[in-house]
Amino acid sequence: MAIEVNGKTIPTTENGYLENHMDWDEDVARKLAEIEGIELTDKHWDLINYLRDQYLNNSQNQPMERAVLKDMAKIWGSKPTSKDLYQLFPLAPTKQGTKVAGLPAVMRKGGY
């Protein structure tokens, strides 16, 4: 599989994750979000940038939902609920969010 962004063909897995996270940029994120049926807001970008920072600058960490909630509270200034995150990424914030962030698929099962 592949997606087309700005005249470039970017390879993806059969599940729609980028094969190479280095192919990611904001235009790629917009295309991935469009495929997922998501219109990106500032809160989406906060979560996307957080997930990328955790992966790229913290030993490829892919945080579980509890850590995401705690860290988003610091960024947003108020504590979000799981429901708030699922409104952003309905198919699981740490999985669908990771896809739009251009990162490898999270292999763990659920987990709070």
Buried (B, 14 or more C-beta within 10 A) or exposed (E): EEBEBEEEEBEBEEEBBBEEBEBBEEEBBBBBBEEBEBEBEEBBBBBBBBBBEBBBEEEEEBBBBEBBBEBBEEEBEEEBEEEBBBEBBEEBBBBBBBBBBBBBEBEEEEEE
